[in-house]
């Protein structure tokens, strides 16, 4: 976890209190008031307390979700799917709390996709057909991200559902390949690289997608981490790192990440820097 200076944390809390004080409320906060407050805290969600508060505020809207427009319902559900996924970055990884967050994030994402009546009607009959009706790149990405992590935590779930996760990423890529810095491209690419051919894997196609993500938005630093992690190293059938494929690529991409500024992606670029430092340590440990 990246620690913020005490002054920054304090300032965020003070600003939030001032902001809440400016929201005109008669009695209980309305759903629109809660969304506005959640959006404000969202901006500093790299602070764990603000992440927790943002989730709580958006979840407070859920009991009144049906009173909102379909567009606003999708916005709330998509934010919750995203935030549940992001909240796991504060843990050591693979904890029961992580699983619970991924389950919630997946559920919120699917609920958002079901706002599309054609998706909802086809889902139980044919998931691929349902996804073909989906038009919301935001819901597709965060649903797939959460579901993909659940597959990684449980090999049986991975065998049963990885194809669905790939389908979600692929549809998101069709609708908006630039969304969230090209994340659908880097996510689908990494899955294709890591998966055996019997499960739909294709290393060269995966590399092409990851390279496309870097080209789409080189300022989104996770793209550089993904190509270093998934192409720079080798893995066995079970996804365990076994060696180094391209040490020069790993060092080049990760050094770029560490030297870059935070830029326009404050939450994920901070996370990328943390992961880059760990991967460089791994490279040094594995190098002869």
C-alpha positions as CSV (number, residue, x, y, z in Angstrom):
1,X,0.0,0.0,0.0
2,X,1.3,3.5,-0.9
3,X,1.2,5.6,2.2
4,X,0.0,9.2,1.8
5,X,1.5,12.0,4.0
6,X,-0.7,12.7,7.0
7,X,-1.5,16.1,5.7
8,X,-2.9,14.7,2.5
9,X,-5.2,12.3,4.4
10,X,-6.3,15.0,6.8
11,X,-7.0,17.4,3.9
12,X,-9.1,14.8,2.2
13,X,-11.2,14.2,5.3
14,X,-11.7,18.0,5.9
15,X,-12.6,18.6,2.2
16,X,-15.2,15.8,2.4
17,X,-16.8,17.3,5.5
18,X,-16.9,20.7,3.8
19,X,-18.4,19.1,0.7
20,X,-21.1,17.3,2.6
21,X,-22.0,20.5,4.4
22,X,-22.7,22.1,1.0
23,X,-25.1,19.4,-0.2
24,X,-28.6,20.6,0.4
25,X,-30.4,17.8,2.3
26,X,-33.8,17.8,4.0
27,X,-33.9,14.8,6.3
28,X,-32.1,11.7,4.9
29,X,-29.8,12.1,2.0
30,X,-31.4,11.3,-1.4
31,X,-29.8,8.8,-3.8
32,X,-28.5,11.7,-5.8
33,X,-26.9,13.3,-2.7
34,X,-25.2,10.0,-1.9
35,X,-23.9,9.6,-5.4
36,X,-22.4,13.1,-5.3
37,X,-20.7,12.3,-2.0
38,X,-19.4,9.0,-3.3
39,X,-18.0,10.6,-6.4
40,X,-16.2,13.1,-4.3
41,X,-14.5,10.5,-2.1
42,X,-13.8,8.4,-5.2
43,X,-11.2,10.9,-6.3
44,X,-9.0,10.0,-3.3
45,X,-9.7,6.3,-3.2
46,X,-6.0,5.4,-3.2
47,X,-6.4,6.1,0.6
48,X,-7.9,3.0,2.0
49,X,-10.4,4.8,4.3
50,X,-11.7,6.8,1.3
51,X,-12.1,3.6,-0.7
52,X,-14.1,2.0,2.0
53,X,-16.3,5.2,2.3
54,X,-16.9,5.4,-1.4
55,X,-18.1,1.8,-1.5
56,X,-20.4,2.4,1.5
57,X,-21.9,5.5,0.0
58,X,-22.6,3.9,-3.4
59,X,-24.1,0.8,-1.6
60,X,-26.3,3.1,0.4
61,X,-28.0,4.0,-2.9
62,X,-28.9,0.3,-3.7
63,X,-32.2,0.2,-1.7
64,X,-33.5,3.1,-3.9
65,X,-31.8,2.0,-7.1
66,X,-35.1,1.3,-8.9
67,X,-36.2,5.0,-8.4
68,X,-33.3,6.1,-10.6
69,X,-33.0,6.2,-14.4
70,X,-31.4,3.2,-16.1
71,X,-28.3,5.2,-16.9
72,X,-27.9,6.2,-13.3
73,X,-28.5,2.7,-12.1
74,X,-25.8,1.4,-14.5
75,X,-23.4,4.2,-13.2
76,X,-23.9,3.1,-9.6
77,X,-23.6,-0.6,-10.2
78,X,-20.5,-0.2,-12.5
79,X,-18.8,2.0,-9.9
80,X,-19.4,-0.6,-7.2
81,X,-18.1,-3.4,-9.5
82,X,-15.0,-1.3,-10.1
83,X,-14.5,-0.3,-6.4
84,X,-14.9,-3.8,-5.1
85,X,-12.2,-5.0,-7.5
86,X,-9.9,-2.1,-6.6
87,X,-10.4,-2.5,-2.8
88,X,-8.6,-5.8,-2.9
89,X,-5.3,-4.0,-3.8
90,X,-5.0,-3.0,-0.1
91,X,-4.7,-6.6,1.1
92,X,-1.8,-9.1,0.8
93,X,-3.8,-11.0,-1.8
94,X,-5.9,-14.2,-2.0
95,X,-7.7,-13.6,1.3
96,X,-11.3,-14.5,2.2
97,X,-12.1,-10.8,2.2
98,X,-10.7,-10.5,-1.3
99,X,-13.0,-13.3,-2.5
100,X,-16.0,-11.6,-0.9
101,X,-15.2,-8.4,-2.7
102,X,-14.7,-10.1,-6.0
103,X,-18.0,-11.9,-5.6
104,X,-19.8,-8.6,-4.8
105,X,-18.0,-6.9,-7.7
106,X,-19.0,-9.7,-10.1
107,X,-22.6,-9.6,-8.9
108,X,-22.9,-5.8,-9.3
109,X,-21.4,-6.0,-12.8
110,X,-23.8,-8.7,-13.9
111,X,-26.7,-6.7,-12.3
112,X,-25.6,-3.8,-14.5
113,X,-25.5,-5.9,-17.6
114,X,-29.0,-7.2,-16.9
115,X,-30.3,-3.7,-17.2
116,X,-30.1,-4.6,-20.9
117,X,-33.3,-6.6,-21.4
118,X,-31.8,-8.7,-24.3
119,X,-28.9,-9.7,-22.1
120,X,-31.1,-10.6,-19.2
121,X,-33.4,-12.7,-21.5
122,X,-30.6,-14.7,-23.1
123,X,-28.2,-15.1,-20.1
124,X,-29.6,-18.4,-18.7
125,X,-30.0,-19.8,-22.2
126,X,-26.7,-18.9,-23.8
127,X,-24.1,-16.7,-22.1
128,X,-22.2,-15.9,-25.3
129,X,-25.5,-14.8,-27.0
130,X,-26.3,-12.6,-24.0
131,X,-22.9,-11.0,-24.1
132,X,-23.3,-10.2,-27.8
133,X,-26.2,-8.0,-26.8
134,X,-24.2,-6.1,-24.2
135,X,-23.3,-2.5,-25.1
136,X,-21.8,-1.2,-21.8
137,X,-18.0,-1.5,-22.0
138,X,-17.7,-0.4,-18.3
139,X,-19.9,-3.2,-17.0
140,X,-18.2,-5.7,-19.3
141,X,-14.7,-4.8,-18.1
142,X,-15.3,-4.8,-14.3
143,X,-17.5,-7.9,-14.4
144,X,-14.8,-9.7,-16.3
145,X,-12.0,-8.4,-14.0
146,X,-13.8,-9.6,-10.8
147,X,-14.9,-12.9,-12.3
148,X,-11.4,-13.5,-13.7
149,X,-9.9,-13.1,-10.2
150,X,-12.3,-15.6,-8.8
151,X,-11.3,-18.0,-11.5
152,X,-7.7,-17.5,-10.5
153,X,-8.5,-18.2,-6.9
154,X,-10.3,-21.5,-7.7
155,X,-9.0,-23.8,-10.4
156,X,-12.3,-25.5,-10.8
157,X,-14.1,-22.3,-11.3
158,X,-11.4,-21.3,-13.7
159,X,-12.0,-24.4,-15.8
160,X,-15.7,-23.9,-15.8
161,X,-15.9,-20.1,-16.4
162,X,-12.7,-18.8,-17.9
163,X,-14.3,-18.9,-21.4
164,X,-17.1,-16.6,-20.1
165,X,-14.5,-14.2,-18.8
166,X,-12.7,-14.1,-22.1
167,X,-16.1,-13.6,-23.9
168,X,-16.8,-10.5,-21.6
169,X,-13.3,-9.0,-22.3
170,X,-13.6,-9.7,-26.0
171,X,-17.0,-7.9,-26.2
172,X,-15.7,-5.0,-24.3
173,X,-12.8,-4.8,-26.8
174,X,-15.3,-4.7,-29.6
175,X,-17.4,-1.9,-28.1
176,X,-14.6,0.4,-26.9
177,X,-11.0,-0.8,-27.1
178,X,-9.8,2.5,-25.5
179,X,-11.8,2.3,-22.3
180,X,-9.8,2.5,-19.1
181,X,-6.4,2.8,-20.9
182,X,-7.0,-0.3,-23.1
183,X,-7.7,-2.6,-20.1
184,X,-9.8,-5.1,-22.0
185,X,-7.0,-5.6,-24.5
186,X,-4.3,-6.1,-21.8
187,X,-6.6,-8.4,-19.8
188,X,-7.6,-10.6,-22.7
189,X,-4.1,-10.6,-24.0
190,X,-2.6,-11.8,-20.6
191,X,-5.3,-14.5,-20.4
192,X,-4.4,-15.7,-23.9
193,X,-0.7,-15.8,-23.1
194,X,-1.2,-17.7,-19.8
195,X,-3.9,-20.2,-20.9
196,X,-3.0,-23.5,-22.5
197,X,-4.2,-24.0,-26.0
198,X,-6.8,-26.5,-24.8
199,X,-8.5,-23.7,-22.9
200,X,-8.3,-21.2,-25.7
201,X,-4.8,-19.9,-25.2
202,X,-2.8,-18.3,-28.0
203,X,0.5,-16.7,-26.9
204,X,1.2,-14.7,-30.1
205,X,-2.4,-13.4,-30.3
206,X,-2.1,-12.5,-26.6
207,X,1.2,-10.6,-27.1
208,X,-0.4,-8.7,-29.9
209,X,-3.3,-7.6,-27.7
210,X,-1.0,-6.5,-24.8
211,X,1.2,-4.5,-27.3
212,X,-2.0,-2.9,-28.6
213,X,-2.9,-1.8,-25.0
214,X,0.4,-0.1,-24.6
215,X,-0.1,1.7,-27.9
216,X,-3.6,2.7,-26.9
217,X,-2.5,4.4,-23.8
218,X,1.2,4.3,-22.8
219,X,0.4,6.7,-19.9
220,X,-1.6,3.9,-18.3
221,X,1.3,2.2,-16.5
222,X,-0.4,-1.1,-15.8
223,X,-0.1,-1.8,-19.5
224,X,3.7,-1.8,-19.2
225,X,3.5,-4.0,-16.1
226,X,1.3,-6.5,-17.9
227,X,3.6,-7.0,-20.9
228,X,6.6,-7.3,-18.6
229,X,4.9,-9.8,-16.2
230,X,3.1,-12.0,-18.7
231,X,5.5,-11.9,-21.7
232,X,8.8,-11.2,-19.9
233,X,8.5,-14.3,-17.7
234,X,7.5,-17.9,-18.4
235,X,4.9,-20.0,-16.6
236,X,3.8,-23.6,-16.2
237,X,0.4,-25.1,-16.9
238,X,-0.8,-24.0,-13.4
239,X,0.2,-20.4,-13.9
240,X,3.3,-20.6,-11.7
241,X,6.3,-18.5,-12.8
242,X,9.1,-20.8,-14.0
243,X,11.7,-18.6,-15.6
244,X,12.6,-15.5,-17.7
245,X,11.7,-15.2,-21.3
246,X,13.0,-11.6,-22.0
247,X,15.0,-10.0,-19.3
248,X,15.7,-6.8,-21.3
249,X,11.9,-6.3,-21.9
250,X,11.2,-6.7,-18.2
251,X,13.8,-4.3,-17.1
252,X,13.0,-1.7,-19.8
253,X,9.2,-1.7,-19.2
254,X,9.4,-1.8,-15.4
255,X,12.1,0.9,-15.2
256,X,9.8,3.1,-17.4
257,X,7.0,2.6,-14.9
258,X,9.1,3.5,-11.9
259,X,10.5,6.6,-13.6
260,X,7.1,7.8,-14.9
261,X,4.9,10.3,-13.1
262,X,1.5,9.5,-11.6
263,X,-0.2,11.2,-14.5
264,X,-3.9,10.9,-15.3
265,X,-4.4,7.5,-13.6
266,X,-3.6,8.2,-9.9
267,X,-5.0,5.0,-8.4
268,X,-3.7,2.5,-11.0
269,X,-0.4,4.1,-11.7
270,X,0.4,4.0,-8.0
271,X,-0.5,0.3,-8.0
272,X,1.6,-0.2,-11.2
273,X,4.7,1.3,-9.5
274,X,4.3,-1.0,-6.5
275,X,4.0,-4.1,-8.8
276,X,6.9,-3.0,-10.9
277,X,9.2,-2.8,-7.9
278,X,8.2,-6.3,-6.9
279,X,8.7,-7.8,-10.4
280,X,12.1,-6.2,-10.7
281,X,13.1,-7.9,-7.4
282,X,11.8,-11.2,-8.9
283,X,13.9,-10.6,-12.0
284,X,17.0,-10.1,-9.9
285,X,16.3,-13.2,-7.8
286,X,15.8,-15.4,-10.9
287,X,18.7,-14.0,-13.0
288,X,21.8,-16.2,-13.1
